């Protein structure tokens, strides 16, 4: 899947920053991919990424911003540092 991003000149090591409660969290696209691929949502993630690429590759960054936000929101009740170390 990371190779697919490179085909569209998107670097999997790109970092997205999120500010939540005055604290900044950073996730790379690669971390987001790995988290979803390792989860029960792998099929949904792959299917939705494919749809984004087919409809408008310019929206790839926005897609990852939203998927990363979902990861963070799903894990806010847990220790975020433990979450990030799990990648």
C-alpha positions in Angstrom: 0.0 0.0 0.0 2.9 2.3 0.7 4.1 1.7 -2.9 0.7 2.9 -4.1 1.3 6.2 -2.3 4.7 6.6 -4.0 3.0 6.1 -7.3 1.1 9.3 -6.6 4.1 11.2 -5.2 2.9 10.9 -1.6 5.6 10.1 0.9 4.5 7.5 3.4 6.9 9.1 5.9 4.9 12.4 5.8 3.8 13.6 9.2 0.3 14.8 10.1 0.0 16.9 13.2 -3.2 16.9 15.4 -3.8 19.3 18.2 -6.1 17.9 20.9 -6.6 19.6 24.2 -3.6 21.9 23.6 -1.3 18.9 23.0 0.2 18.1 19.6 0.2 14.5 18.4 2.1 13.5 15.3 1.4 10.4 13.1 3.1 9.5 9.8 1.1 8.1 7.0 3.0 4.9 7.4 1.9 4.7 11.1 -1.7 5.2 10.0 -1.5 2.5 7.3 0.1 0.1 9.7 -2.5 0.6 12.4 -5.4 0.0 10.0 -3.7 -2.9 8.2 -3.2 -4.6 11.6 -6.8 -4.0 12.7 -10.1 -5.5 11.9 -10.7 -2.4 9.7 -8.1 -3.4 7.2 -10.5 -4.2 4.4 -12.5 -1.0 4.9 -9.3 1.1 4.9 -8.0 -0.5 1.7 -11.4 -0.2 -0.1 -11.9 3.5 0.9 -8.3 4.4 0.0 -8.8 2.8 -3.4 -12.0 4.8 -3.9 -10.3 8.1 -3.0 -7.4 7.4 -5.4 -9.8 6.5 -8.2 -12.1 9.5 -7.7 -9.6 12.2 -7.0 -5.9 11.5 -6.0 -5.6 15.0 -4.8 -7.7 14.0 -1.8 -5.2 11.5 -0.5 -3.8 13.8 2.1 -7.3 14.7 3.4 -8.1 11.0 3.6 -5.1 10.3 5.8 -5.9 13.3 8.0 -9.3 12.0 8.7 -8.2 8.4 9.2 -5.5 9.5 11.6 -8.0 11.6 13.5 -10.2 8.5 13.8 -7.2 6.6 15.2 -6.5 9.2 17.8 -10.1 9.7 18.8 -10.5 5.9 19.2 -7.5 5.8 21.5 -7.9 9.0 23.6 -9.1 7.0 26.5 -5.9 5.1 26.5 -2.4 6.4 27.0 -1.5 8.0 23.6 2.2 7.3 24.1 1.6 3.6 24.6 -0.6 3.7 21.5 2.2 5.3 19.4 4.8 2.8 20.7 2.6 0.0 19.4 3.3 0.9 15.8 
